[in-house]
């Protein structure tokens, strides 16, 4: 097996894992207060399965229209970083654990 064949197999594996994770994300977020628990669940799924370079891209299809508008304001470099996208949305929605607890 050549080096390039191995790289191709790794890319196919990553594609299959990403596809499986995408199928899990069929649920579309309805309200911004769902984001905190959603991000916790996603991080558990991402652990050691999904490459960092695609994590943020997997989230975008489930976001609300308001979230997509907010994300459009981020610089392109930040869109590839899951942590920056997550922190930005939580900050914009003011969803810290303390604020979240106070709402309920």
BAVEX-667361 format. One line per field, with one value per residue: residue number from 1; residue in three letters; x, y, z of N, C-alpha, C in turn. Coordinates in Angstrom, 2 decimals. Each point is the difference from the previous one (the first is absolute). Layout:
<guvos>
seq <- NUM	...
type <- ALA	...
nu <- X	...
nv <- Y	...
nw <- Z	...
cau <- X	...
cav <- Y	...
caw <- Z	...
cu <- X	...
cv <- Y	...
cw <- Z	...
</guvos>
This chain:
<guvos>
seq <- 1	2	3	4	5	6	7	8	9	10	11	12	13	14	15	16	17	18	19	20	21	22	23	24	25	26	27	28	29	30	31	32	33	34	35	36	37	38	39	40	41	42	43	44	45	46	47	48	49	50	51	52	53	54	55	56	57	58	59	60	61	62	63	64	65	66	67	68	69	70	71	72	73	74	75	76	77	78	79	80	81	82	83	84	85	86	87	88	89	90	91	92	93	94	95	96	97	98	99	100	101	102	103	104
type <- UNK	UNK	UNK	UNK	UNK	UNK	UNK	UNK	UNK	UNK	UNK	UNK	UNK	UNK	UNK	UNK	UNK	UNK	UNK	UNK	UNK	UNK	UNK	UNK	UNK	UNK	UNK	UNK	UNK	UNK	UNK	UNK	UNK	UNK	UNK	UNK	UNK	UNK	UNK	UNK	UNK	UNK	UNK	UNK	UNK	UNK	UNK	UNK	UNK	UNK	UNK	UNK	UNK	UNK	UNK	UNK	UNK	UNK	UNK	UNK	UNK	UNK	UNK	UNK	UNK	UNK	UNK	UNK	UNK	UNK	UNK	UNK	UNK	UNK	UNK	UNK	UNK	UNK	UNK	UNK	UNK	UNK	UNK	UNK	UNK	UNK	UNK	UNK	UNK	UNK	UNK	UNK	UNK	UNK	UNK	UNK	UNK	UNK	UNK	UNK	UNK	UNK	UNK	UNK
nu <- 0.85	-0.28	0.83	-0.16	0.12	0.96	0.49	-0.22	0.49	0.95	0.09	-0.08	0.84	0.75	-0.15	0.21	1.00	0.44	-0.23	0.53	0.95	0.07	-0.16	0.88	0.54	-0.85	-0.02	-0.91	0.92	-0.93	0.76	0.45	-0.99	-0.23	0.69	-0.16	-1.16	-0.34	0.70	-0.55	-1.16	0.13	0.47	-0.98	-0.78	0.48	0.00	1.17	-1.12	-0.24	0.67	0.89	0.57	-0.83	0.38	0.54	0.48	0.11	0.32	0.51	-0.20	0.34	0.73	-0.52	-0.98	-0.37	0.22	-0.61	-0.88	0.02	-0.07	-0.88	-0.08	0.17	1.28	0.37	1.10	-0.91	-0.50	1.30	-0.19	-0.30	1.10	0.53	-0.54	0.29	1.20	0.12	-0.61	0.67	1.05	-0.32	-0.28	1.16	0.53	0.29	0.62	0.56	0.16	0.45	0.67	0.36	0.07	0.41
nv <- -1.17	0.89	0.97	0.24	-1.30	0.06	1.08	-0.63	-1.09	0.76	0.63	-1.20	-0.44	1.08	-0.16	-1.30	0.30	0.94	-0.86	-0.94	0.85	0.31	-1.29	0.01	0.93	-0.93	-0.13	0.87	0.81	0.04	-0.06	1.21	-0.21	-0.60	1.09	0.39	-0.60	0.64	1.07	-0.22	-0.27	1.05	0.63	-0.63	0.33	1.23	-0.27	0.19	0.53	1.28	0.09	0.69	-0.29	-0.99	0.09	1.18	-0.57	-0.98	1.03	0.61	-1.21	-0.14	1.04	0.84	0.67	0.30	-1.25	-0.34	0.92	-0.47	-1.23	0.59	0.47	-1.28	0.25	-0.15	0.48	0.76	-0.03	-0.19	0.84	-1.24	0.09	0.63	-0.89	-1.04	0.46	0.26	-1.13	-0.69	0.69	-0.14	-1.25	0.37	-1.12	0.62	-0.96	1.10	0.60	-1.14	-0.16	1.27	-0.46	-1.03
nw <- 0.00	-0.92	0.18	-1.31	-0.12	0.89	-0.59	-1.13	0.56	0.48	-1.17	-0.55	0.92	-0.14	-1.31	0.20	0.80	-0.83	-0.97	0.76	0.32	-1.29	-0.18	0.99	-0.78	-0.34	1.31	-0.32	0.45	0.93	1.08	0.24	0.85	-1.15	-0.30	1.23	0.11	-1.11	0.37	1.17	-0.58	-0.78	1.05	0.62	-1.01	0.02	1.28	-0.52	-0.48	0.25	-1.15	0.66	-1.15	0.36	1.25	-0.21	-1.08	0.87	0.74	-1.02	-0.54	1.26	-0.35	0.88	-0.57	1.23	0.30	-1.11	0.34	1.24	-0.45	-0.79	1.22	0.21	0.28	-1.25	0.55	0.58	-1.23	-0.07	0.98	0.35	0.72	-1.04	-0.82	0.77	0.33	-1.30	-0.36	0.88	-0.40	-1.28	0.32	0.54	-0.50	1.09	0.66	0.48	-1.17	-0.44	1.12	-0.14	-1.24	0.73
cau <- -0.85	0.80	-0.32	-1.18	-1.16	-0.29	-0.62	-1.34	-0.81	-0.25	-0.99	-1.29	-0.45	-0.43	-1.26	-1.05	-0.27	-0.65	-1.35	-0.77	-0.24	-0.98	-1.32	-0.43	-0.32	-1.19	-0.81	0.34	-0.21	-1.14	0.13	1.40	0.28	0.37	1.38	0.93	-0.05	0.37	1.46	0.54	-0.23	0.87	1.38	0.14	0.04	1.19	1.22	0.81	-0.63	-0.12	1.18	-0.24	-0.18	-1.36	-0.98	-0.85	-0.79	-1.12	-1.00	-0.71	-1.34	-1.04	-0.19	-1.15	0.29	0.72	1.36	0.70	0.29	1.12	1.21	0.46	0.85	1.32	1.00	0.07	0.91	-0.69	-1.05	0.57	0.36	-1.21	0.00	-0.30	-1.41	-0.79	0.14	-0.61	-1.45	-0.39	0.19	-1.03	-1.29	0.20	-0.36	0.94	-0.76	-0.70	-1.15	-0.91	-0.68	-0.89	-1.17	-0.93
cav <- 1.17	1.21	1.10	0.71	-0.88	0.09	1.31	-0.10	-0.79	0.83	1.00	-0.69	-0.28	1.28	0.34	-0.85	0.42	1.30	-0.24	-0.58	1.06	0.91	-0.62	0.23	1.42	0.35	0.91	1.40	0.76	0.89	1.16	0.21	-0.60	-1.41	-0.10	-0.44	-1.46	-0.52	0.00	-1.06	-1.26	-0.03	-0.20	-1.42	-0.75	0.36	-0.48	-1.03	-0.55	0.95	0.87	1.39	0.88	-0.05	0.08	1.20	-0.10	-0.90	0.67	1.07	-0.33	-0.10	1.29	0.82	1.09	1.03	-0.50	0.11	1.43	0.32	-0.68	0.71	1.11	-0.51	-0.10	-1.33	-0.87	-0.46	-0.95	-1.35	-0.34	-0.32	0.71	1.41	0.10	-0.29	1.09	1.20	-0.11	0.04	1.38	0.84	-0.33	0.15	-1.29	-0.59	-0.88	0.80	0.64	-1.08	-0.42	1.09	0.05	-1.08
caw <- 0.00	-0.10	0.93	-0.49	0.22	1.41	0.20	-0.58	0.93	1.18	-0.39	-0.13	1.36	0.58	-0.65	0.53	1.38	-0.07	-0.49	1.10	0.97	-0.61	0.13	1.37	0.15	-0.77	0.83	-0.18	1.23	-0.11	0.87	0.40	1.30	-0.22	-0.45	1.04	0.10	-1.31	-0.12	0.87	-0.68	-1.18	0.42	0.34	-1.25	-0.75	0.67	-0.66	-1.20	-1.10	-0.09	0.41	-1.16	-0.52	1.09	-0.10	-1.22	0.25	0.82	-0.69	-0.51	1.03	0.66	-0.34	-0.93	0.75	0.21	-1.28	-0.19	0.88	-0.49	-1.20	0.44	0.41	-1.07	-0.61	0.76	1.21	-0.36	0.01	1.37	0.76	1.28	-0.24	-0.39	1.21	0.97	-0.56	0.09	1.40	0.46	-0.62	0.61	1.44	0.56	0.94	0.90	1.01	-0.66	-0.39	1.24	0.41	-0.88	0.34
cu <- 0.90	-0.47	-1.28	-1.27	-0.43	-0.70	-1.43	-0.93	-0.34	-1.06	-1.38	-0.57	-0.53	-1.34	-1.16	-0.37	-0.76	-1.45	-0.88	-0.35	-1.03	-1.40	-0.55	-0.52	-1.24	-0.88	0.50	-0.33	-1.12	0.18	1.43	0.32	0.37	1.49	0.95	0.00	0.38	1.52	0.63	-0.14	0.93	1.44	0.26	0.07	1.28	1.27	0.60	-0.63	0.05	1.23	-0.36	-0.31	-1.42	-1.07	-0.94	-0.90	-1.22	-1.13	-0.90	-1.39	-1.11	-0.30	-1.27	0.43	0.80	1.46	0.81	0.37	1.19	1.30	0.55	0.91	1.40	0.97	0.09	0.89	-0.70	-1.05	0.50	0.32	-1.27	-0.08	-0.35	-1.47	-0.89	0.04	-0.67	-1.52	-0.48	0.12	-1.08	-1.38	0.03	-0.41	1.15	-0.80	-0.80	-1.26	-1.06	-0.82	-1.01	-1.28	-1.05	-0.16
cv <- 1.23	1.05	0.70	-0.84	0.07	1.33	-0.02	-0.78	0.79	1.05	-0.62	-0.30	1.27	0.42	-0.82	0.39	1.32	-0.16	-0.57	1.06	0.98	-0.56	0.17	1.42	0.43	0.97	1.43	0.73	1.01	1.30	0.11	-0.64	-1.48	-0.17	-0.56	-1.52	-0.65	-0.08	-1.07	-1.36	-0.16	-0.27	-1.44	-0.86	0.24	-0.63	-1.18	-0.60	0.93	0.91	1.45	0.89	0.00	0.19	1.19	-0.09	-0.91	0.68	0.94	-0.40	-0.04	1.33	0.70	1.11	1.11	-0.42	0.11	1.44	0.42	-0.61	0.69	1.17	-0.44	0.03	-1.44	-0.96	-0.59	-1.06	-1.44	-0.48	-0.18	0.82	1.47	0.19	-0.20	1.17	1.29	-0.05	0.07	1.41	0.92	-0.25	0.14	-1.26	-0.58	-0.93	0.79	0.66	-1.03	-0.45	1.06	0.07	-1.00	-0.17
cw <- 0.00	1.02	-0.42	0.15	1.47	0.32	-0.54	0.93	1.26	-0.32	-0.15	1.38	0.66	-0.60	0.58	1.44	0.01	-0.48	1.10	1.04	-0.55	0.12	1.40	0.19	-0.77	0.77	-0.20	1.30	-0.20	0.79	0.49	1.35	-0.12	-0.29	1.06	0.13	-1.32	-0.15	0.89	-0.67	-1.19	0.39	0.42	-1.25	-0.78	0.58	-0.73	-1.25	-1.19	-0.01	0.30	-1.19	-0.56	1.07	-0.15	-1.22	0.18	0.76	-0.78	-0.51	1.07	0.67	-0.47	-0.95	0.71	0.22	-1.28	-0.30	0.86	-0.52	-1.24	0.35	0.40	-1.17	-0.51	0.78	1.23	-0.30	0.00	1.41	0.85	1.28	-0.18	-0.38	1.22	0.97	-0.49	0.14	1.45	0.57	-0.57	0.59	1.51	0.75	0.82	0.89	1.04	-0.60	-0.37	1.21	0.44	-0.85	0.41	1.45
</guvos>
